[in-house]
């Protein structure tokens, strides 16, 4: 249970009338009151009304208080290679991978900035960053989650992936074409296979 509660205490006034608390009409989406316990629902302004009932000697009395409920900090964002994806893409091999972003809180949208456009291209779809390798090196990008009505903007998540090169089986074959004579000119056939 993540409810935040606080106890209300009324002081002052005269007589023996009982004190009761209620939430002002415009605050019912921000907080609620049960007896003398106020419970926070979301960020905003919560107005609590207090009424001390009349007794045989004193009239009733009213007072109100405004409680400002601040936006909460988001939990940290985290990134991890998505299931079934390669953790080290290769610019000349399996060139793509996906990073799944989790964490944060609220309904704010994710946003992303690529930091190394010469090494990789990155795009954000939902909560996944699609990475395409362009050259060997370190691919970096930064993800944040926007604020909403209850949460502040998240702390930025910097993320990096190593882009490597696939091994090649390059072979070079040189064959003479025709007869070669010492001191003379000849032709060769050069074959390069990858």
C-alpha positions in Angstrom: 0.0 0.0 0.0 1.6 3.3 -1.1 -1.0 5.7 0.3 0.4 8.7 2.0 -1.6 9.7 5.1 -1.5 12.4 7.7 -3.4 13.0 10.9 -5.5 16.2 11.3 -5.5 18.0 14.7 -7.8 20.9 15.5 -6.8 23.4 18.1 -8.6 26.4 19.6 -12.2 27.4 19.8 -14.4 27.2 22.9 -17.0 24.8 24.1 -17.5 21.1 24.0 -18.7 20.7 20.4 -17.2 17.9 18.4 -14.8 18.7 15.5 -15.3 17.1 12.1 -13.3 17.3 8.9 -14.3 17.3 5.2 -12.6 17.8 1.9 -13.7 20.9 -0.1 -15.6 20.1 -3.3 -12.7 21.0 -5.6 -10.2 18.9 -3.8 -11.8 15.5 -3.9 -9.6 14.3 -6.7 -6.4 15.2 -4.7 -7.2 13.9 -1.2 -9.8 12.2 0.9 -10.6 12.4 4.7 -11.9 9.7 7.0 -12.5 11.0 10.5 -9.2 12.8 11.2 -7.0 11.0 8.7 -6.3 12.7 5.3 -5.1 10.4 2.4 -3.3 11.8 -0.6 -4.6 10.6 -4.0 -2.4 12.7 -6.3 -0.4 15.9 -6.6 -2.3 19.2 -6.3 -3.9 21.4 -3.7 -6.0 19.8 -1.0 -8.4 22.0 1.0 -9.6 20.6 4.3 -12.6 22.1 6.1 -12.9 21.8 9.9 -16.1 22.4 11.8 -16.5 22.6 15.5 -20.1 22.0 16.4 -22.1 24.4 18.6 -22.8 23.5 22.2 -25.3 25.1 24.6 -22.9 28.0 25.2 -21.0 28.6 22.0 -21.9 28.8 18.3 -20.2 26.5 15.7 -16.9 27.6 14.3 -15.2 26.7 11.0 -11.7 26.9 9.6 -9.9 25.5 6.6 -6.4 24.6 5.6 -4.7 24.0 2.2 -2.2 21.2 1.9 0.0 21.3 -1.2 0.8 17.9 -2.4 4.1 18.0 -4.5 4.9 15.8 -7.5 6.9 12.8 -6.6 10.3 11.9 -8.1 10.2 9.0 -10.6 12.2 5.8 -9.8 15.3 5.4 -12.0 15.0 4.3 -15.6 16.8 1.1 -16.6 17.8 -0.3 -20.0 18.6 -3.9 -21.0 19.0 -5.7 -24.3 15.6 -7.2 -25.3 15.1 -11.0 -25.1 16.5 -12.7 -28.2 18.5 -9.7 -29.3 22.3 -9.5 -29.7 24.2 -7.6 -27.0 27.0 -6.6 -29.4 25.8 -5.7 -32.9 28.3 -5.7 -35.8 28.4 -3.0 -38.4 29.3 -5.6 -41.1 27.3 -8.5 -39.6 24.1 -8.6 -37.5 23.7 -4.9 -37.4 20.6 -4.4 -35.3 19.5 -4.9 -31.8 16.8 -3.6 -29.4 17.2 -2.1 -25.9 14.1 -2.3 -23.6 13.6 0.6 -21.3 11.8 0.0 -17.9 11.3 1.9 -14.7 10.1 5.4 -14.1 6.5 6.1 -13.1 3.4 7.8 -14.3 2.0 8.4 -17.8 4.8 10.6 -19.2 6.2 9.6 -22.6 9.7 8.4 -23.1 12.0 10.5 -25.3 15.5 9.7 -26.6 18.6 11.5 -28.0 21.3 9.7 -30.0 24.8 10.8 -29.0 27.0 9.0 -31.6 25.4 9.3 -35.1 28.7 8.2 -36.8 28.6 4.9 -34.9 24.9 4.0 -34.8 21.4 5.2 -35.7 18.8 4.9 -33.0 15.0 5.3 -32.9 12.5 5.0 -30.1 9.3 2.9 -30.5 7.2 2.6 -27.4 9.6 1.5 -24.7 12.2 0.0 -27.1 15.2 1.7 -28.6 16.1 0.2 -32.0 19.9 0.4 -32.6 21.4 0.0 -36.1 25.2 -0.3 -36.2 27.0 1.9 -38.7 30.7 1.6 -37.7 32.8 0.0 -35.0 32.9 1.9 -31.7 30.7 2.8 -28.8 27.1 3.7 -29.5 25.5 5.9 -26.8 22.0 7.4 -26.4 20.1 9.1 -23.5 16.5 8.3 -22.5 14.2 10.4 -20.2 10.6 10.0 -19.2 8.4 13.2 -19.2 6.6 14.5 -16.1 2.8 14.1 -15.7 0.3 15.3 -13.2 1.8 13.3 -10.3 5.5 12.8 -11.2 8.5 15.0 -12.0 10.6 14.3 -15.2 12.9 11.3 -14.7 16.6 11.5 -14.3 18.3 10.9 -17.7 19.4 7.3 -18.5 22.6 7.3 -20.5 23.1 3.9 -22.2 26.0 2.5 -24.3 26.5 -0.5 -26.5 29.7 -1.7 -28.1 29.5 -2.0 -31.9 32.1 -4.5 -33.2 33.2 -5.9 -36.5 32.2 -9.4 -37.8 35.2 -11.7 -38.6 35.7 -12.1 -42.3 37.1 -15.1 -44.2 38.7 -13.0 -46.9 40.9 -15.1 -49.3 43.2 -13.9 -52.1 44.2 -16.2 -54.9 46.8 -15.2 -57.5 47.1 -17.4 -60.7 49.4 -16.8 -63.7 47.6 -16.4 -67.0 49.6 -17.9 -69.9 53.3 -18.4 -69.9 55.6 -16.2 -67.9 59.2 -15.7 -69.1 61.9 -14.5 -66.8 62.6 -10.9 -67.5 59.5 -10.6 -69.6 55.9 -9.4 -69.0 53.2 -11.7 -67.9 49.6 -11.6 -66.7 48.0 -12.7 -63.5 44.4 -13.5 -62.5 43.6 -12.0 -59.1 40.6 -13.5 -57.2 39.3 -11.9 -54.0 36.6 -13.8 -52.1 34.7 -12.7 -48.9 
